[in-house]
Structures are given as C-alpha cells and as structure tokens.
Amino acid sequence: MLRLPLEPLMHAPWGIQRLELHGAALDIPRLELPMAPLWGATAFVLKAWLDVLRGT
C-alpha cells in the first residue's frame, strides 16, 4: 500500500501507456512515482476519480 497526498496527484504528470491485448489496443494511464510506477487498473480508477474531483 502506498500512501500519497492527494494534492500532488491532482497535478501530477500523468502519461498514457498503450497495451495490446488479444489484438485490441488499450490506452492505460501511467504515473511514474519515485517508489514504483502506478499503472493498470489502479491508475485507471485513481485517474478517473481525480478527474471527477477536478471537475473535468
């Protein structure tokens, strides 16, 4: 478990990682953190939640 403050995540430089799975391309949000990258389902849910909080 990582405990991260909310404010820096709101302004973090999120990127997109493209994955190919069974012939389908998926664009997955990705954030490089000092301790480990945050990507996949966890990043997808967190990014969506942060977007809602920002009102975008």
C-alpha positions as CSV (number, residue, x, y, z in Angstrom):
1,M,0.0,0.0,0.0
2,L,1.2,3.5,-0.9
3,R,0.0,6.5,1.0
4,L,0.2,9.5,-1.2
5,P,-1.0,13.1,-0.6
6,L,-4.0,14.0,-2.8
7,E,-2.8,17.5,-4.0
8,P,0.4,16.4,-5.8
9,L,-1.6,13.6,-7.6
10,M,-4.1,16.3,-8.8
11,H,-1.2,18.0,-10.7
12,A,1.0,15.0,-11.5
13,P,2.3,14.5,-15.0
14,W,0.1,11.5,-16.0
15,G,1.1,9.7,-19.2
16,I,-0.6,7.1,-21.3
17,Q,0.8,3.6,-21.9
18,R,-0.6,1.7,-24.9
19,L,-1.0,-2.0,-24.3
20,E,-2.1,-4.5,-26.9
21,L,-4.2,-7.4,-25.6
22,H,-5.6,-10.1,-28.0
23,G,-5.4,-7.6,-30.9
24,A,-7.1,-4.7,-29.0
25,A,-5.2,-1.6,-28.1
26,L,-5.8,-0.2,-24.7
27,D,-4.6,3.2,-23.5
28,I,-3.8,3.0,-19.8
29,P,-3.0,6.0,-17.6
30,R,0.5,5.8,-16.1
31,L,2.3,7.8,-13.4
32,E,5.9,7.5,-12.6
33,L,6.3,7.6,-8.8
34,P,9.7,7.6,-7.0
35,M,9.0,4.2,-5.4
36,A,7.3,2.5,-8.4
37,P,5.2,3.2,-11.4
38,L,1.4,3.4,-10.9
39,W,-0.4,2.0,-13.9
40,G,-3.1,-0.5,-14.9
41,A,-6.4,-0.8,-13.2
42,T,-5.3,1.1,-10.1
43,A,-4.1,4.0,-12.1
44,F,-7.2,3.9,-14.3
45,V,-9.6,4.2,-11.3
46,L,-7.4,6.7,-9.5
47,K,-7.1,9.0,-12.6
48,A,-10.9,8.8,-13.2
49,W,-11.5,9.7,-9.5
50,L,-9.1,12.6,-9.7
51,D,-10.7,13.9,-12.9
52,V,-14.1,13.9,-11.1
53,L,-12.6,15.8,-8.2
54,R,-11.1,18.4,-10.6
55,G,-14.5,18.7,-12.3
56,T,-13.1,17.6,-15.7
